[in-house]
Amino acid sequence: MHPKKTSWIVTTLLILGSLFILFPLYITVTIAFKTPPEMAGNLLALPKSWSFDNFTRAIEMTNFFSAFKNSFFVTLVVVIFTVLTNSMVAFAVARNMHKKFYKSLYFYFLSAMFIPFPIIMLPLVKQTSAWGMDNLVGLIILYIVFNLSFNVFIYIGFIRSIPIELEEAAIIDGASTWGVFWKVIFPLLAPMNATVAILTALGAWNDFMLPLVLLSDREMATLPLVQYVFQSQFSTDYNLAFASYLMALAPMIIVYIFAQKWIISGVMKGSIK
């Protein structure tokens, strides 16, 4: 009887969790297609006519395609360089954990995971501005650095599960350290690379705070930033705002739906092994 009881509890929690996730999405979709007069009625009701006028106006007001281009460029470059650099750092630390320097470095990276962004926000803005990094290039560099702590953690957990004999065999065959990493380790990191790439893409695409405090030119604005255009001092145009939110969220929702199995399995492998 006990397993059945546990199963029902878990099932109930999963149903409630799904409702908490799907309900805001339902509200977002319905409001995006409604007209302002319909907003005065039942908020949960479906739109009387499914019109795309809100989406057209939202695209014009936010200069959507320019912001989309900026977000896509930042996300793509961040994902590529994050996977390449973070995996190399993790490999160096994982295979030298017996040395004090690398072990200290590992715990240093872990400790950085617990530092809230607001604590370093002000000095970060001042430093990037002084160095001329208050642009998309500076944003990309900061994303790569900020992702390092968590990525090193899950990469190292996976790398330490790879038999050292594979590397020794490659060295005997004449491979250098670089050769060992690119020809032996990096191909084996494929599931972890996929996990890191997906999580990094989600984070970079949806981030609002760092672009807000860093970017000084409106032409460099990413998709989360341009959502401000719908807010005035006394009111917010919710129909246009939600239409814009939906267009900004759609690419990452699609990515997550198709890639969630790699995210879950990759994080589990990196933390358990």
Summary of the structure (lengths in Angstrom):
residues: 273
radius of gyration: 22.9
end to end distance: 33.0
largest distance: 75.1
contacts: 779
relative contact order: 0.14
helix: 79%
strand: 1%
